[in-house]
């Protein structure tokens, strides 16, 4: 869901994949590079109620510092040295990045990070929806308040790749270009999600919605 406007998995899909992996002896690997420590304390596993065998993490866990990590069940992790698989790298265990990660995870444990993200992200999503509705622009929003997508020109719920092809490319790019020109640095690719961080304040949300409304008005 970290790409393609935060496409959400169909209800029960991940659990179905989990069962198939169990039935056929397949290791289930979950990519939490974007969702880890962003959509819930336990990432997508907690949010969707599924447990993978191996999980990849990065981005949010370093709070801007470069870092990545692999986590998983003991039986799989122990294959890495001192097991049979060698793993190493020049920047593995970088002290500064590890310290930043430790501080970030401690902050998440000690503060209501996800409550704040939910509140502010919900207000941002609702505000965008209201602006587009008043302007009579068909649209759909997908994802969760801290990681969501805005698709312009379609009201089809975003459930797969095909649904994302119904967008109004021209209008979507004009809105995105207008936002960036006014200081709201959304991803140039309009199909990339919007990412909200704990550092974004209520004032930031207000200013973003104001710019969004002015941008849409200038185009319409």
Protein Blocks (a to p, Z undefined) as FASTA:
>chain_A
ZZghiiacdehklmmmmmmmmmnopacdddfklmgoklbmnlmmlmnopacfbdcdehjl
nnopacddddddfklmmmpccbfbdcddfkgoiaklmmmmmmmmmmmmmpcfklmmmmmm
mmmmmmmmmmmmmnopacddedjfklccddehiabdcfbfklmmmpcfklmmmmmmmmmm
nopacdfblmbccdddfklcfklmmmmmmmmmmmmmmmZZ
